[in-house]
Amino acid sequence: MFDAVGELPVMERVHKRFYDNVYAPPWQGKFFEGHSQATIELRQT
């Protein structure tokens, strides 16, 4: 399945876009205070 979606580069872009949207609204970003967006993206990927 990993190969079918485009492997690591595609997954990195998907997670980056997803977390950009998660962190964008100030009220929603507060749930992730103290957690680096980049770190969360890497863990997810």
C-alpha positions in Angstrom: 0.0 0.0 0.0 2.9 2.3 0.8 4.2 1.9 -2.7 0.8 2.5 -4.2 0.4 6.0 -2.7 3.9 7.2 -3.8 6.1 6.1 -0.8 7.7 8.5 1.7 7.7 11.8 -0.3 4.0 11.6 -0.8 3.3 10.7 2.8 5.5 13.6 4.0 3.5 16.1 1.8 0.2 14.7 3.1 1.1 15.0 6.7 2.6 18.5 6.2 -0.6 19.7 4.6 -2.8 18.1 7.2 -0.9 19.6 10.1 -0.6 23.0 8.5 -4.4 23.0 8.5 -4.6 21.6 12.1 -2.2 24.3 13.4 -3.8 27.2 11.4 -6.8 28.1 13.6 -5.5 29.6 16.9 -8.1 27.9 18.9 -7.2 24.5 17.5 -3.5 25.0 17.6 -3.7 25.4 21.4 -4.3 21.6 21.7 -0.8 21.1 20.4 1.0 23.8 22.5 4.5 22.7 23.4 4.6 20.2 20.6 6.6 20.9 17.5 4.6 20.6 14.3 7.6 19.2 12.5 8.1 16.5 15.2 4.5 15.5 15.0 4.7 15.3 11.2 7.7 13.0 11.4 6.1 10.7 14.0 3.0 10.4 11.9 5.0 9.7 8.7 
